[in-house]
Amino acid sequence: QVQLVESGGGLVQAGGSLRLSCAASGNIFGIIIMGWYRQAPGKQRELVAAVASGGTTNYADSVKGRFTISKNNAKDTVYLQMNSLKPEDTAVYYCNAHGVAGTLITTPFDSWGRGTQVTVSS
């Protein structure tokens, strides 16, 4: 019903930067919150950063001061600017969106992207 497509992952050296993008499409009535999660091999998926419709942001302690989440409401797109990357940031990064879909009849949705690989070499 609501699809998320991520882009921007890749391989970067420690200390470098990457910018992830996630675009939502479909019959979207409104998005309440969009966020980025990551999952490293052998570890559970964890929240990296999230932004609510009103602009409030939330970050994992491990990325505070290095990552910045932002959004373009007109395009239903969220970005994650990642600076000063460390090898421990290596993971598959997933976009998540929670909101309401539909027009005359609305239903809540919680959608995930397929993920994009971020690899930080030391």
Biopython code that builds the backbone (N, CA, C, O; Angstrom):
import numpy as np
from Bio.PDB.StructureBuilder import StructureBuilder

atoms = [
    (1, "GLN", "N", (0.833, -1.192, 0.000)),
    (1, "GLN", "CA", (0.000, 0.000, 0.000)),
    (1, "GLN", "C", (0.877, 1.254, 0.000)),
    (1, "GLN", "O", (0.677, 2.161, -0.809)),
    (2, "VAL", "N", (1.835, 1.295, 0.903)),
    (2, "VAL", "CA", (2.822, 2.371, 0.932)),
    (2, "VAL", "C", (4.192, 1.748, 0.771)),
    (2, "VAL", "O", (4.586, 0.877, 1.546)),
    (3, "GLN", "N", (4.909, 2.195, -0.232)),
    (3, "GLN", "CA", (6.231, 1.636, -0.514)),
    (3, "GLN", "C", (7.304, 2.647, -0.132)),
    (3, "GLN", "O", (7.126, 3.857, -0.267)),
    (4, "LEU", "N", (8.421, 2.114, 0.347)),
    (4, "LEU", "CA", (9.577, 2.933, 0.695)),
    (4, "LEU", "C", (10.766, 2.470, -0.131)),
    (4, "LEU", "O", (11.031, 1.272, -0.226)),
    (5, "VAL", "N", (11.469, 3.398, -0.718)),
    (5, "VAL", "CA", (12.649, 3.074, -1.519)),
    (5, "VAL", "C", (13.822, 3.874, -0.982)),
    (5, "VAL", "O", (13.808, 5.105, -0.969)),
    (6, "GLU", "N", (14.847, 3.138, -0.536)),
    (6, "GLU", "CA", (16.051, 3.768, 0.010)),
    (6, "GLU", "C", (17.126, 3.877, -1.069)),
    (6, "GLU", "O", (17.137, 3.117, -2.038)),
    (7, "SER", "N", (18.014, 4.824, -0.882)),
    (7, "SER", "CA", (19.175, 4.969, -1.754)),
    (7, "SER", "C", (20.275, 5.678, -0.982)),
    (7, "SER", "O", (20.034, 6.308, 0.048)),
    (8, "GLY", "N", (21.500, 5.558, -1.510)),
    (8, "GLY", "CA", (22.596, 6.312, -0.936)),
    (8, "GLY", "C", (23.598, 5.518, -0.138)),
    (8, "GLY", "O", (24.587, 6.086, 0.327)),
    (9, "GLY", "N", (23.388, 4.230, 0.041)),
    (9, "GLY", "CA", (24.372, 3.444, 0.770)),
    (9, "GLY", "C", (25.629, 3.240, -0.046)),
    (9, "GLY", "O", (25.700, 3.627, -1.213)),
    (10, "GLY", "N", (26.618, 2.629, 0.579)),
    (10, "GLY", "CA", (27.856, 2.356, -0.131)),
    (10, "GLY", "C", (29.002, 2.091, 0.795)),
    (10, "GLY", "O", (28.821, 1.863, 1.991)),
    (11, "LEU", "N", (30.193, 2.122, 0.230)),
    (11, "LEU", "CA", (31.431, 1.866, 0.964)),
    (11, "LEU", "C", (32.165, 3.187, 1.161)),
    (11, "LEU", "O", (32.344, 3.956, 0.217)),
    (12, "VAL", "N", (32.586, 3.440, 2.387)),
    (12, "VAL", "CA", (33.294, 4.680, 2.688)),
    (12, "VAL", "C", (34.352, 4.397, 3.743)),
    (12, "VAL", "O", (34.203, 3.480, 4.551)),
    (13, "GLN", "N", (35.402, 5.175, 3.734)),
    (13, "GLN", "CA", (36.435, 5.024, 4.756)),
    (13, "GLN", "C", (35.997, 5.685, 6.065)),
    (13, "GLN", "O", (35.162, 6.590, 6.075)),
    (14, "ALA", "N", (36.570, 5.220, 7.142)),
    (14, "ALA", "CA", (36.286, 5.818, 8.442)),
    (14, "ALA", "C", (36.576, 7.318, 8.394)),
    (14, "ALA", "O", (37.584, 7.762, 7.844)),
    (15, "GLY", "N", (35.657, 8.081, 8.989)),
    (15, "GLY", "CA", (35.771, 9.529, 8.962)),
    (15, "GLY", "C", (35.024, 10.173, 7.809)),
    (15, "GLY", "O", (34.850, 11.391, 7.778)),
    (16, "GLY", "N", (34.589, 9.371, 6.875)),
    (16, "GLY", "CA", (33.876, 9.882, 5.714)),
    (16, "GLY", "C", (32.396, 10.120, 5.974)),
    (16, "GLY", "O", (31.912, 10.000, 7.100)),
    (17, "SER", "N", (31.693, 10.461, 4.897)),
    (17, "SER", "CA", (30.269, 10.800, 5.002)),
    (17, "SER", "C", (29.460, 10.088, 3.930)),
    (17, "SER", "O", (29.960, 9.762, 2.854)),
    (18, "LEU", "N", (28.214, 9.860, 4.253)),
    (18, "LEU", "CA", (27.238, 9.333, 3.301)),
    (18, "LEU", "C", (25.897, 9.987, 3.601)),
    (18, "LEU", "O", (25.631, 10.411, 4.725)),
    (19, "ARG", "N", (25.068, 10.059, 2.585)),
    (19, "ARG", "CA", (23.720, 10.584, 2.765)),
    (19, "ARG", "C", (22.720, 9.567, 2.228)),
    (19, "ARG", "O", (22.752, 9.205, 1.051)),
    (20, "LEU", "N", (21.842, 9.118, 3.098)),
    (20, "LEU", "CA", (20.803, 8.183, 2.708)),
    (20, "LEU", "C", (19.510, 8.930, 2.430)),
    (20, "LEU", "O", (19.206, 9.937, 3.068)),
    (21, "SER", "N", (18.757, 8.420, 1.468)),
    (21, "SER", "CA", (17.451, 8.991, 1.150)),
    (21, "SER", "C", (16.407, 7.882, 1.165)),
    (21, "SER", "O", (16.706, 6.727, 0.864)),
    (22, "CYS", "N", (15.202, 8.243, 1.513)),
    (22, "CYS", "CA", (14.096, 7.288, 1.516)),
    (22, "CYS", "C", (12.844, 8.015, 1.059)),
    (22, "CYS", "O", (12.401, 8.979, 1.684)),
    (23, "ALA", "N", (12.284, 7.535, -0.039)),
    (23, "ALA", "CA", (11.082, 8.149, -0.590)),
    (23, "ALA", "C", (9.895, 7.222, -0.411)),
    (23, "ALA", "O", (9.956, 6.038, -0.743)),
    (24, "ALA", "N", (8.825, 7.771, 0.114)),
    (24, "ALA", "CA", (7.592, 7.011, 0.290)),
    (24, "ALA", "C", (6.632, 7.305, -0.854)),
    (24, "ALA", "O", (6.522, 8.439, -1.319)),
    (25, "SER", "N", (5.943, 6.262, -1.295)),
    (25, "SER", "CA", (4.969, 6.447, -2.366)),
    (25, "SER", "C", (3.760, 5.556, -2.109)),
    (25, "SER", "O", (3.828, 4.581, -1.361)),
    (26, "GLY", "N", (2.649, 5.922, -2.752)),
    (26, "GLY", "CA", (1.417, 5.170, -2.551)),
    (26, "GLY", "C", (0.300, 6.109, -2.172)),
    (26, "GLY", "O", (0.422, 7.328, -2.301)),
    (27, "ASN", "N", (-0.770, 5.543, -1.713)),
    (27, "ASN", "CA", (-1.939, 6.341, -1.367)),
    (27, "ASN", "C", (-1.794, 6.832, 0.081)),
    (27, "ASN", "O", (-2.437, 6.328, 1.002)),
    (28, "ILE", "N", (-0.935, 7.821, 0.239)),
    (28, "ILE", "CA", (-0.598, 8.307, 1.573)),
    (28, "ILE", "C", (-1.516, 9.459, 1.973)),
    (28, "ILE", "O", (-1.624, 10.460, 1.265)),
    (29, "PHE", "N", (-2.164, 9.301, 3.103)),
    (29, "PHE", "CA", (-2.978, 10.390, 3.640)),
    (29, "PHE", "C", (-2.105, 11.297, 4.501)),
    (29, "PHE", "O", (-2.208, 12.521, 4.433)),
    (30, "GLY", "N", (-1.260, 10.692, 5.298)),
    (30, "GLY", "CA", (-0.352, 11.472, 6.135)),
    (30, "GLY", "C", (0.670, 10.563, 6.810)),
    (30, "GLY", "O", (0.364, 9.435, 7.199)),
    (31, "ILE", "N", (1.876, 11.072, 6.939)),
    (31, "ILE", "CA", (2.936, 10.326, 7.616)),
    (31, "ILE", "C", (3.148, 10.920, 9.003)),
    (31, "ILE", "O", (3.340, 12.127, 9.149)),
    (32, "ILE", "N", (3.112, 10.066, 10.011)),
    (32, "ILE", "CA", (3.250, 10.527, 11.386)),
    (32, "ILE", "C", (4.712, 10.592, 11.788)),
    (32, "ILE", "O", (5.152, 11.543, 12.433)),
    (33, "ILE", "N", (5.459, 9.567, 11.400)),
    (33, "ILE", "CA", (6.864, 9.512, 11.763)),
    (33, "ILE", "C", (7.615, 8.704, 10.715)),
    (33, "ILE", "O", (7.107, 7.710, 10.197)),
    (34, "MET", "N", (8.824, 9.141, 10.414)),
    (34, "MET", "CA", (9.721, 8.390, 9.539)),
    (34, "MET", "C", (11.046, 8.244, 10.265)),
    (34, "MET", "O", (11.476, 9.124, 11.011)),
    (35, "GLY", "N", (11.673, 7.114, 10.026)),
    (35, "GLY", "CA", (12.927, 6.896, 10.729)),
    (35, "GLY", "C", (13.842, 5.945, 9.997)),
    (35, "GLY", "O", (13.474, 5.318, 9.004)),
    (36, "TRP", "N", (15.042, 5.859, 10.523)),
    (36, "TRP", "CA", (16.064, 4.954, 10.013)),
    (36, "TRP", "C", (16.450, 3.975, 11.120)),
    (36, "TRP", "O", (16.678, 4.364, 12.265)),
    (37, "TYR", "N", (16.515, 2.726, 10.759)),
    (37, "TYR", "CA", (16.988, 1.677, 11.640)),
    (37, "TYR", "C", (18.184, 1.020, 10.958)),
    (37, "TYR", "O", (18.394, 1.180, 9.756)),
    (38, "ARG", "N", (18.942, 0.298, 11.720)),
    (38, "ARG", "CA", (20.058, -0.444, 11.139)),
    (38, "ARG", "C", (20.204, -1.787, 11.822)),
    (38, "ARG", "O", (19.832, -1.977, 12.979)),
    (39, "GLN", "N", (20.762, -2.711, 11.056)),
    (39, "GLN", "CA", (20.999, -4.051, 11.597)),
    (39, "GLN", "C", (22.349, -4.538, 11.110)),
    (39, "GLN", "O", (22.578, -4.708, 9.912)),
    (40, "ALA", "N", (23.231, -4.757, 12.061)),
    (40, "ALA", "CA", (24.548, -5.305, 11.760)),
    (40, "ALA", "C", (24.482, -6.822, 11.872)),
    (40, "ALA", "O", (23.592, -7.353, 12.536)),
    (41, "PRO", "N", (25.408, -7.523, 11.233)),
    (41, "PRO", "CA", (25.403, -8.999, 11.294)),
    (41, "PRO", "C", (25.443, -9.498, 12.726)),
    (41, "PRO", "O", (26.291, -9.086, 13.518)),
    (42, "GLY", "N", (24.515, -10.394, 13.051)),
    (42, "GLY", "CA", (24.487, -10.976, 14.375)),
    (42, "GLY", "C", (23.877, -10.098, 15.451)),
    (42, "GLY", "O", (23.866, -10.469, 16.625)),
    (43, "LYS", "N", (23.369, -8.939, 15.060)),
    (43, "LYS", "CA", (22.786, -8.025, 16.042)),
    (43, "LYS", "C", (21.328, -7.734, 15.709)),
    (43, "LYS", "O", (20.872, -7.946, 14.586)),
    (44, "GLN", "N", (20.611, -7.245, 16.713)),
    (44, "GLN", "CA", (19.223, -6.882, 16.497)),
    (44, "GLN", "C", (19.113, -5.550, 15.769)),
    (44, "GLN", "O", (20.016, -4.715, 15.822)),
    (45, "ARG", "N", (18.010, -5.372, 15.103)),
    (45, "ARG", "CA", (17.748, -4.096, 14.442)),
    (45, "ARG", "C", (17.559, -3.026, 15.508)),
    (45, "ARG", "O", (16.880, -3.247, 16.511)),
    (46, "GLU", "N", (18.170, -1.860, 15.281)),
    (46, "GLU", "CA", (18.088, -0.788, 16.261)),
    (46, "GLU", "C", (17.708, 0.528, 15.597)),
    (46, "GLU", "O", (18.007, 0.760, 14.425)),
    (47, "LEU", "N", (17.054, 1.372, 16.357)),
    (47, "LEU", "CA", (16.708, 2.696, 15.864)),
    (47, "LEU", "C", (17.964, 3.554, 15.768)),
    (47, "LEU", "O", (18.777, 3.591, 16.692)),
    (48, "VAL", "N", (18.109, 4.235, 14.649)),
    (48, "VAL", "CA", (19.217, 5.166, 14.467)),
    (48, "VAL", "C", (18.723, 6.595, 14.690)),
    (48, "VAL", "O", (19.285, 7.346, 15.487)),
    (49, "ALA", "N", (17.671, 6.950, 13.975)),
    (49, "ALA", "CA", (17.126, 8.300, 14.097)),
    (49, "ALA", "C", (15.700, 8.306, 13.564)),
    (49, "ALA", "O", (15.347, 7.505, 12.699)),
    (50, "ALA", "N", (14.886, 9.214, 14.087)),
    (50, "ALA", "CA", (13.515, 9.333, 13.625)),
    (50, "ALA", "C", (13.093, 10.794, 13.676)),
    (50, "ALA", "O", (13.607, 11.587, 14.465)),
    (51, "VAL", "N", (12.142, 11.125, 12.811)),
    (51, "VAL", "CA", (11.613, 12.491, 12.786)),
    (51, "VAL", "C", (10.099, 12.416, 12.678)),
    (51, "VAL", "O", (9.550, 11.713, 11.829)),
    (52, "ALA", "N", (9.439, 13.155, 13.557)),
    (52, "ALA", "CA", (7.982, 13.180, 13.561)),
    (52, "ALA", "C", (7.465, 14.254, 12.617)),
    (52, "ALA", "O", (8.218, 15.103, 12.140)),
    (53, "SER", "N", (6.178, 14.199, 12.361)),
    (53, "SER", "CA", (5.583, 15.128, 11.413)),
    (53, "SER", "C", (5.774, 16.581, 11.830)),
    (53, "SER", "O", (5.871, 17.469, 10.983)),
    (54, "GLY", "N", (5.826, 16.815, 13.119)),
    (54, "GLY", "CA", (6.015, 18.184, 13.589)),
    (54, "GLY", "C", (7.454, 18.631, 13.610)),
    (54, "GLY", "O", (7.743, 19.792, 13.901)),
    (55, "GLY", "N", (8.368, 17.716, 13.302)),
    (55, "GLY", "CA", (9.774, 18.079, 13.228)),
    (55, "GLY", "C", (10.616, 17.593, 14.392)),
    (55, "GLY", "O", (11.840, 17.721, 14.362)),
    (56, "THR", "N", (9.994, 17.045, 15.403)),
    (56, "THR", "CA", (10.758, 16.523, 16.538)),
    (56, "THR", "C", (11.622, 15.356, 16.096)),
    (56, "THR", "O", (11.166, 14.471, 15.372)),
    (57, "THR", "N", (12.868, 15.361, 16.535)),
    (57, "THR", "CA", (13.795, 14.299, 16.144)),
    (57, "THR", "C", (14.262, 13.508, 17.359)),
    (57, "THR", "O", (14.217, 13.982, 18.495)),
    (58, "ASN", "N", (14.707, 12.299, 17.086)),
    (58, "ASN", "CA", (15.213, 11.418, 18.129)),
    (58, "ASN", "C", (16.385, 10.653, 17.541)),
    (58, "ASN", "O", (16.315, 10.176, 16.409)),
    (59, "TYR", "N", (17.468, 10.533, 18.313)),
    (59, "TYR", "CA", (18.670, 9.861, 17.829)),
    (59, "TYR", "C", (19.147, 8.829, 18.833)),
    (59, "TYR", "O", (18.973, 8.983, 20.042)),
    (60, "ALA", "N", (19.746, 7.784, 18.313)),
    (60, "ALA", "CA", (20.454, 6.854, 19.178)),
    (60, "ALA", "C", (21.677, 7.570, 19.743)),
    (60, "ALA", "O", (22.281, 8.406, 19.071)),
    (61, "ASP", "N", (22.034, 7.239, 20.970)),
    (61, "ASP", "CA", (23.182, 7.895, 21.599)),
    (61, "ASP", "C", (24.457, 7.721, 20.774)),
    (61, "ASP", "O", (25.308, 8.609, 20.741)),
    (62, "SER", "N", (24.580, 6.589, 20.118)),
    (62, "SER", "CA", (25.804, 6.281, 19.386)),
    (62, "SER", "C", (26.010, 7.162, 18.155)),
    (62, "SER", "O", (27.117, 7.224, 17.620)),
    (63, "VAL", "N", (24.962, 7.840, 17.702)),
    (63, "VAL", "CA", (25.091, 8.649, 16.479)),
    (63, "VAL", "C", (24.874, 10.140, 16.730)),
    (63, "VAL", "O", (25.013, 10.951, 15.814)),
    (64, "LYS", "N", (24.537, 10.501, 17.957)),
    (64, "LYS", "CA", (24.298, 11.911, 18.260)),
    (64, "LYS", "C", (25.539, 12.737, 17.959)),
    (64, "LYS", "O", (26.653, 12.369, 18.331)),
    (65, "GLY", "N", (25.330, 13.856, 17.281)),
    (65, "GLY", "CA", (26.431, 14.736, 16.922)),
    (65, "GLY", "C", (27.109, 14.370, 15.613)),
    (65, "GLY", "O", (27.907, 15.143, 15.083)),
    (66, "ARG", "N", (26.789, 13.192, 15.092)),
    (66, "ARG", "CA", (27.395, 12.759, 13.827)),
    (66, "ARG", "C", (26.359, 12.615, 12.713)),
    (66, "ARG", "O", (26.645, 12.913, 11.554)),
    (67, "PHE", "N", (25.162, 12.162, 13.064)),
    (67, "PHE", "CA", (24.112, 11.939, 12.071)),
    (67, "PHE", "C", (23.032, 13.005, 12.216)),
    (67, "PHE", "O", (22.753, 13.490, 13.313)),
    (68, "THR", "N", (22.440, 13.353, 11.091)),
    (68, "THR", "CA", (21.327, 14.304, 11.100)),
    (68, "THR", "C", (20.206, 13.781, 10.221)),
    (68, "THR", "O", (20.419, 13.444, 9.056)),
    (69, "ILE", "N", (19.020, 13.718, 10.787)),
    (69, "ILE", "CA", (17.855, 13.290, 10.031)),
    (69, "ILE", "C", (17.045, 14.525, 9.638)),
    (69, "ILE", "O", (16.895, 15.465, 10.419)),
    (70, "SER", "N", (16.537, 14.500, 8.427)),
    (70, "SER", "CA", (15.712, 15.615, 7.961)),
    (70, "SER", "C", (14.649, 15.060, 7.021)),
    (70, "SER", "O", (14.726, 13.911, 6.588)),
    (71, "LYS", "N", (13.665, 15.884, 6.715)),
    (71, "LYS", "CA", (12.581, 15.404, 5.854)),
    (71, "LYS", "C", (12.074, 16.492, 4.937)),
    (71, "LYS", "O", (12.205, 17.684, 5.211)),
    (72, "ASN", "N", (11.496, 16.051, 3.848)),
    (72, "ASN", "CA", (10.821, 16.933, 2.912)),
    (72, "ASN", "C", (9.373, 16.468, 2.867)),
    (72, "ASN", "O", (9.050, 15.481, 2.207)),
    (73, "ASN", "N", (8.520, 17.171, 3.559)),
    (73, "ASN", "CA", (7.122, 16.734, 3.650)),
    (73, "ASN", "C", (6.440, 16.713, 2.291)),
    (73, "ASN", "O", (5.618, 15.837, 2.019)),
    (74, "ALA", "N", (6.776, 17.668, 1.442)),
    (74, "ALA", "CA", (6.129, 17.747, 0.135)),
    (74, "ALA", "C", (6.438, 16.520, -0.714)),
    (74, "ALA", "O", (5.637, 16.118, -1.558)),
    (75, "LYS", "N", (7.611, 15.928, -0.482)),
    (75, "LYS", "CA", (8.024, 14.777, -1.278)),
    (75, "LYS", "C", (7.910, 13.464, -0.503)),
    (75, "LYS", "O", (8.269, 12.408, -1.023)),
    (76, "ASP", "N", (7.413, 13.523, 0.742)),
    (76, "ASP", "CA", (7.332, 12.316, 1.584)),
    (76, "ASP", "C", (8.686, 11.597, 1.591)),
    (76, "ASP", "O", (8.760, 10.382, 1.411)),
    (77, "THR", "N", (9.716, 12.349, 1.795)),
    (77, "THR", "CA", (11.081, 11.824, 1.745)),
    (77, "THR", "C", (11.820, 12.180, 3.022)),
    (77, "THR", "O", (11.676, 13.278, 3.560)),
    (78, "VAL", "N", (12.611, 11.233, 3.492)),
    (78, "VAL", "CA", (13.442, 11.457, 4.664)),
    (78, "VAL", "C", (14.897, 11.195, 4.293)),
    (78, "VAL", "O", (15.197, 10.326, 3.475)),
    (79, "TYR", "N", (15.786, 11.956, 4.907)),
    (79, "TYR", "CA", (17.216, 11.853, 4.628)),
    (79, "TYR", "C", (17.972, 11.564, 5.928)),
    (79, "TYR", "O", (17.526, 11.915, 7.021)),
    (80, "LEU", "N", (19.103, 10.926, 5.778)),
    (80, "LEU", "CA", (19.994, 10.717, 6.910)),
    (80, "LEU", "C", (21.397, 11.101, 6.471)),
    (80, "LEU", "O", (22.035, 10.387, 5.698)),
    (81, "GLN", "N", (21.865, 12.222, 6.965)),
    (81, "GLN", "CA", (23.235, 12.654, 6.692)),
    (81, "GLN", "C", (24.138, 12.048, 7.753)),
    (81, "GLN", "O", (23.967, 12.299, 8.946)),
    (82, "MET", "N", (25.091, 11.257, 7.315)),
    (82, "MET", "CA", (25.973, 10.552, 8.239)),
    (82, "MET", "C", (27.394, 11.067, 8.053)),
    (82, "MET", "O", (27.996, 10.896, 6.993)),
    (83, "ASN", "N", (27.915, 11.691, 9.084)),
    (83, "ASN", "CA", (29.278, 12.226, 9.063)),
    (83, "ASN", "C", (30.149, 11.496, 10.080)),
    (83, "ASN", "O", (29.647, 10.813, 10.974)),
    (84, "SER", "N", (31.435, 11.650, 9.931)),
    (84, "SER", "CA", (32.394, 11.029, 10.854)),
    (84, "SER", "C", (32.069, 9.554, 11.064)),
    (84, "SER", "O", (32.000, 9.076, 12.197)),
    (85, "LEU", "N", (31.875, 8.856, 9.982)),
    (85, "LEU", "CA", (31.468, 7.457, 10.060)),
    (85, "LEU", "C", (32.572, 6.605, 10.680)),
    (85, "LEU", "O", (33.766, 6.847, 10.499)),
    (86, "LYS", "N", (32.111, 5.593, 11.420)),
    (86, "LYS", "CA", (33.016, 4.670, 12.095)),
    (86, "LYS", "C", (32.745, 3.259, 11.592)),
    (86, "LYS", "O", (31.653, 2.975, 11.099)),
    (87, "PRO", "N", (33.730, 2.374, 11.712)),
    (87, "PRO", "CA", (33.498, 0.984, 11.283)),
    (87, "PRO", "C", (32.274, 0.353, 11.961)),
    (87, "PRO", "O", (31.590, -0.478, 11.364)),
    (88, "GLU", "N", (32.004, 0.749, 13.201)),
    (88, "GLU", "CA", (30.849, 0.183, 13.901)),
    (88, "GLU", "C", (29.509, 0.684, 13.368)),
    (88, "GLU", "O", (28.457, 0.210, 13.795)),
    (89, "ASP", "N", (29.541, 1.629, 12.445)),
    (89, "ASP", "CA", (28.305, 2.058, 11.780)),
    (89, "ASP", "C", (27.933, 1.125, 10.625)),
    (89, "ASP", "O", (26.861, 1.257, 10.036)),
    (90, "THR", "N", (28.811, 0.196, 10.311)),
    (90, "THR", "CA", (28.546, -0.749, 9.229)),
    (90, "THR", "C", (27.307, -1.582, 9.537)),
    (90, "THR", "O", (27.217, -2.219, 10.586)),
    (91, "ALA", "N", (26.363, -1.567, 8.615)),
    (91, "ALA", "CA", (25.097, -2.271, 8.812)),
    (91, "ALA", "C", (24.239, -2.096, 7.568)),
    (91, "ALA", "O", (24.566, -1.324, 6.667)),
    (92, "VAL", "N", (23.143, -2.825, 7.542)),
    (92, "VAL", "CA", (22.100, -2.550, 6.568)),
    (92, "VAL", "C", (21.153, -1.535, 7.208)),
    (92, "VAL", "O", (20.660, -1.745, 8.316)),
    (93, "TYR", "N", (20.912, -0.455, 6.513)),
    (93, "TYR", "CA", (20.074, 0.611, 7.020)),
    (93, "TYR", "C", (18.686, 0.512, 6.376)),
    (93, "TYR", "O", (18.544, 0.445, 5.155)),
    (94, "TYR", "N", (17.677, 0.505, 7.240)),
    (94, "TYR", "CA", (16.300, 0.370, 6.785)),
    (94, "TYR", "C", (15.503, 1.636, 7.090)),
    (94, "TYR", "O", (15.635, 2.233, 8.159)),
    (95, "CYS", "N", (14.694, 2.018, 6.148)),
    (95, "CYS", "CA", (13.781, 3.141, 6.337)),
    (95, "CYS", "C", (12.439, 2.611, 6.842)),
    (95, "CYS", "O", (11.982, 1.547, 6.425)),
    (96, "ASN", "N", (11.831, 3.351, 7.726)),
    (96, "ASN", "CA", (10.523, 2.989, 8.263)),
    (96, "ASN", "C", (9.616, 4.206, 8.261)),
    (96, "ASN", "O", (10.050, 5.321, 8.550)),
    (97, "ALA", "N", (8.363, 3.980, 7.936)),
    (97, "ALA", "CA", (7.382, 5.066, 7.975)),
    (97, "ALA", "C", (6.090, 4.556, 8.594)),
    (97, "ALA", "O", (5.638, 3.447, 8.309)),
    (98, "HIS", "N", (5.515, 5.381, 9.438)),
    (98, "HIS", "CA", (4.258, 5.050, 10.108)),
    (98, "HIS", "C", (3.300, 6.198, 9.875)),
    (98, "HIS", "O", (3.638, 7.361, 10.095)),
    (99, "GLY", "N", (2.097, 5.861, 9.426)),
    (99, "GLY", "CA", (1.144, 6.924, 9.173)),
    (99, "GLY", "C", (-0.228, 6.393, 8.823)),
    (99, "GLY", "O", (-0.645, 5.339, 9.303)),
    (100, "VAL", "N", (-0.925, 7.136, 7.981)),
    (100, "VAL", "CA", (-2.282, 6.795, 7.579)),
    (100, "VAL", "C", (-2.363, 6.817, 6.057)),
    (100, "VAL", "O", (-1.887, 7.753, 5.415)),
    (101, "ALA", "N", (-2.964, 5.785, 5.490)),
    (101, "ALA", "CA", (-3.095, 5.687, 4.039)),
    (101, "ALA", "C", (-4.570, 5.733, 3.647)),
    (101, "ALA", "O", (-5.453, 5.457, 4.459)),
    (102, "GLY", "N", (-4.816, 6.087, 2.388)),
    (102, "GLY", "CA", (-6.182, 6.087, 1.885)),
    (102, "GLY", "C", (-6.706, 7.482, 1.654)),
    (102, "GLY", "O", (-6.039, 8.475, 1.943)),
    (103, "THR", "N", (-7.918, 7.537, 1.126)),
    (103, "THR", "CA", (-8.569, 8.815, 0.870)),
    (103, "THR", "C", (-9.914, 8.857, 1.591)),
    (103, "THR", "O", (-10.003, 9.409, 2.687)),
    (104, "LEU", "N", (-10.950, 8.291, 1.004)),
    (104, "LEU", "CA", (-12.261, 8.286, 1.675)),
    (104, "LEU", "C", (-12.244, 7.373, 2.892)),
    (104, "LEU", "O", (-12.827, 7.684, 3.930)),
    (105, "ILE", "N", (-11.575, 6.259, 2.745)),
    (105, "ILE", "CA", (-11.428, 5.321, 3.856)),
    (105, "ILE", "C", (-9.942, 5.235, 4.173)),
    (105, "ILE", "O", (-9.138, 4.903, 3.302)),
    (106, "THR", "N", (-9.579, 5.530, 5.400)),
    (106, "THR", "CA", (-8.165, 5.540, 5.770)),
    (106, "THR", "C", (-7.841, 4.394, 6.710)),
    (106, "THR", "O", (-8.665, 3.969, 7.519)),
    (107, "THR", "N", (-6.628, 3.913, 6.579)),
    (107, "THR", "CA", (-6.124, 2.838, 7.434)),
    (107, "THR", "C", (-4.699, 3.167, 7.852)),
    (107, "THR", "O", (-3.965, 3.793, 7.088)),
    (108, "PRO", "N", (-4.299, 2.763, 9.032)),
    (108, "PRO", "CA", (-2.919, 2.994, 9.438)),
    (108, "PRO", "C", (-1.967, 2.100, 8.649)),
    (108, "PRO", "O", (-2.338, 1.011, 8.210)),
    (109, "PHE", "N", (-0.765, 2.564, 8.483)),
    (109, "PHE", "CA", (0.254, 1.738, 7.848)),
    (109, "PHE", "C", (1.563, 1.861, 8.608)),
    (109, "PHE", "O", (1.834, 2.861, 9.272)),
    (110, "ASP", "N", (2.352, 0.828, 8.491)),
    (110, "ASP", "CA", (3.718, 0.794, 9.031)),
    (110, "ASP", "C", (4.557, 0.052, 8.001)),
    (110, "ASP", "O", (4.490, -1.173, 7.899)),
    (111, "SER", "N", (5.339, 0.793, 7.246)),
    (111, "SER", "CA", (6.065, 0.222, 6.113)),
    (111, "SER", "C", (7.564, 0.265, 6.312)),
    (111, "SER", "O", (8.104, 1.129, 7.003)),
    (112, "TRP", "N", (8.220, -0.699, 5.682)),
    (112, "TRP", "CA", (9.684, -0.806, 5.727)),
    (112, "TRP", "C", (10.238, -0.849, 4.316)),
    (112, "TRP", "O", (9.628, -1.423, 3.414)),
    (113, "GLY", "N", (11.398, -0.237, 4.134)),
    (113, "GLY", "CA", (12.122, -0.386, 2.897)),
    (113, "GLY", "C", (12.908, -1.685, 2.891)),
    (113, "GLY", "O", (12.935, -2.411, 3.885)),
    (114, "ARG", "N", (13.546, -1.971, 1.769)),
    (114, "ARG", "CA", (14.303, -3.218, 1.637)),
    (114, "ARG", "C", (15.675, -3.129, 2.272)),
    (114, "ARG", "O", (16.314, -4.152, 2.518)),
    (115, "GLY", "N", (16.130, -1.924, 2.538)),
    (115, "GLY", "CA", (17.424, -1.742, 3.171)),
    (115, "GLY", "C", (18.508, -1.359, 2.188)),
    (115, "GLY", "O", (18.452, -1.708, 1.009)),
    (116, "THR", "N", (19.480, -0.647, 2.684)),
    (116, "THR", "CA", (20.653, -0.280, 1.886)),
    (116, "THR", "C", (21.899, -0.504, 2.727)),
    (116, "THR", "O", (21.948, -0.143, 3.903)),
    (117, "GLN", "N", (22.891, -1.100, 2.111)),
    (117, "GLN", "CA", (24.116, -1.467, 2.846)),
    (117, "GLN", "C", (25.031, -0.260, 3.017)),
    (117, "GLN", "O", (25.309, 0.467, 2.064)),
    (118, "VAL", "N", (25.485, -0.064, 4.226)),
    (118, "VAL", "CA", (26.521, 0.929, 4.524)),
    (118, "VAL", "C", (27.710, 0.186, 5.118)),
    (118, "VAL", "O", (27.587, -0.511, 6.125)),
    (119, "THR", "N", (28.854, 0.346, 4.481)),
    (119, "THR", "CA", (30.076, -0.309, 4.948)),
    (119, "THR", "C", (31.143, 0.745, 5.175)),
    (119, "THR", "O", (31.464, 1.521, 4.275)),
    (120, "VAL", "N", (31.689, 0.769, 6.375)),
    (120, "VAL", "CA", (32.722, 1.729, 6.735)),
    (120, "VAL", "C", (34.005, 0.961, 6.999)),
    (120, "VAL", "O", (34.072, 0.136, 7.910)),
    (121, "SER", "N", (35.008, 1.235, 6.205)),
    (121, "SER", "CA", (36.286, 0.543, 6.349)),
    (121, "SER", "C", (37.214, 1.322, 7.277)),
    (121, "SER", "O", (37.170, 2.551, 7.338)),
    (122, "SER", "N", (38.043, 0.588, 7.989)),
    (122, "SER", "CA", (38.963, 1.237, 8.945)),
    (122, "SER", "C", (40.285, 1.603, 8.303)),
    (122, "SER", "O", (41.163, 2.153, 8.967)),
]
sb = StructureBuilder()
sb.init_structure("model")
sb.init_model(0)
sb.init_chain("A")
sb.init_seg("    ")
for serial, (resi, resn, name, xyz) in enumerate(atoms, 1):
    if name == "N":
        sb.init_residue(resn, " ", resi, " ")
    sb.init_atom(name, np.array(xyz, "f"), 0.0, 1.0, " ", f" {name:<3s}", serial, name[0])
structure = sb.get_structure()
